[in-house]
């Protein structure tokens, strides 16, 4: 069984000089849960190659971040991620979209990633995402043309959290609003930035960086313990 982890290549904001990209813990916390179960993982990004890290997420006091930041195999995967064209969707039982603001620019319109997601979901695999990574699901359509997220219960980075981070002027859209527009039943925790996940059959989503580990644990439970 293999897991496909999707990361952003996008590192720039429209006006802020700080760099965005992947939110590191949304990858490391998920990766850690999978590694401990000896799950094989591939990293893919819209363009392939280098995956930038959001500079605000470089928290090496987080033991999990520090552990993998020093790990040669992990760093190699970050530098040399696969392109969607190199992926055979039939190899994977689970796809996971990591977040970081960068994802808001290069996930939603990527047709190749949408096709991979559609295939995995329609062949009894699981689709999972966390925080801004949930933006990768907004335009996924199933074979019958219906949106994957229509009538599904899910979560993702909330308008309140976006406002509290004061990046509202920079993002191309509010994720919470976009999910609702697409017919999803959006849910969130009462308190911003607290761990919160939502599950609807084979779709598992996490609200914010604190939720990545829980998304991974829940996905493994569904895949192996049912």
LUMFI-868095 format. One record per residue (C-alpha): y, x, z. Coordinates in pm, whole numbers, plus 32768, in hexadecimal, padded with zeros to 4 digits. Example, Ala and Ser with C-alpha at 12.3 -4.5 7.8 and 13.67 -1.06 7.14 Angstrom:
7E3E84CE830C;7F96855782CA;
***
This chain:
800080008000;815880817FA5;82B9801D8004;83E7803C7F20;8531808B7FCD;867080447F09;87AB810D7F56;8907810E7EBF;89A3821F7DE6;8B06819E7E16;8BE5826F7EF8;8D5082077EB6;8E3580F47F36;8F4880657E55;906380E67F31;8FDF818D806D;8FA883048052;8E7883018139;8D2583058091;8C2381F3809F;8AB781F08035;897681AE80F3;899481548265;88A9825F82E9;880081A7840A;87A680828327;86C381768273;864C8257838F;85F181408483;852880898379;848C81CD82FA;84258232845A;836480EE8494;82AE811A8346;8261828D8375;81BE824584C5;80D0815B840E;8098826382FF;812B818381F1;8183822980A6;82EC81F4803A;83B482367F00;853082397EED;85DB819B7DC1;874E81757D72;880580CE7C50;8849821D7BA5;873982F37C43;878284497CD5;886F848A7DF6;88A4837E7F01;89F583A87FB2;8A1383658128;8B34829981B5;8BEE83998286;8C2682A283A2;8AAD827C83C9;8A6383EE83FD;8A1083BD856A;892484D585CB;892984698738;8843835A86B6;86F5840A86EC;8657836685BE;877383D484D8;876485358562;85EA8549853A;85EA84F083C9;872D85A28372;867286E283CA;853C86778309;8513872C81BB;843886228118;852C850F8179;865985D480F7;859F86187FB3;856E84A17F80;86E484687FBD;8744856F7EBD;864C85067DB2;8622838F7DC3;856D82E57CA4;861482167B94;85AE80A77B73;851A80F97A1C;842481E67AC8;83A180D57BAF;8265800B7B72;829F7ED57C43;81287E947C5B;81067FCC7D38;81C57F2C7E59;817C7E227F5E;82D77E307FFA;84367E787F80;85507EC48076;86C37ECD801F;878A7FB18107;88FB7F75813D;8A3E80308162;8B757FAA80B6;8B1980657F77;8A057F687F34;8B087E577EFB;8B6D7F017DB4;8A297F737D14;891C7E837D95;89887D237D2B;89997D5B7BB2;886D7E417B86;877E7D837AA5;86667E867AC1;865C7E6B7C3D;86657CF07C21;85337CF77B3E;84767DDB7C2F;84CF7CF47D51;84647BC07C8E;83157C5E7C36;82C67CCA7D9B;83247B767E28;82617AB17D22;812B7B897D55;81167B3A7EC8;81DB7C697F39;82F47C638035;84687C857FF9;85417D0F8111;86A87D808137;87A27DD78245;891B7DB8826D;89D77DF68123;88867E39807F;88547CC08076;89507CC87F56;882D7D447E82;87937BE87E9A;88BC7B117E33;886D7B0D7CBE;86F07B2B7CC4;86527A0F7BFF;84E979A27BF9;842679687AB8;848877F87AB9;85F7785C7ABD;863E77F17C21;86F278E47D0C;860479977DFC;86E579497F25;872577DB7ED4;86C677018001;8647783680BA;86AA7887821F;873F79E28229;88457ABD82CB;891F7BE68269;8A657C8982CF;8B487B72834B;8CB47B2882FA;8D0A7B658468;8C657CBE8462;8D157D15831C;8E637CAF83B6;8E217D7784F3;8DD67EAE8424;8F237E71836D;8E917EB48217;8ED77D588193;8FE07DCC80A0;8EE97EC28009;8DAF7DF87FCA;8D7B7D427E7E;8D0E7C047F32;8CAB7B7C8086;8B317B908099;8B0C7A62817F;8BD879898091;8B1B7A007F5E;89CA79B37FFC;8A3B78548052;8AC478227EF0;896A78737E6A;88D1775E7F3A;8842782F8057;883677B181BE;88FA78CA8265;88C2790F83D8;894C7A1884C3;894E7A86862D;8A5379F58718;8AD07B53876A;8B397C3D864D;8A727D7F8617;894C7D0B86EC;87EA7D2B8663;87917BF085A1;86917BA98493;86327A7583CF;84E67A308328;848E7930821F;8328795781A4;83267AA780EE;849B7AE9810E;85137BB0823D;86827C05826D;87467CB8837D;88B17C7683CF;893B7DD0841A;88DA7F3E8459;88457EE585AE;87427E0C84FE;86957F0A8419;857B7F668507;852D7DF8854D;851E7DAD83D6;841F7EC683AA;834A7E5684D2;83487CEF845E;82EA7D5082FB;81C37E208376;81517D088459;81547C158332;80A37D038246;7F927D7E832F;7F647C8F844C;7F467B4183A1;
***
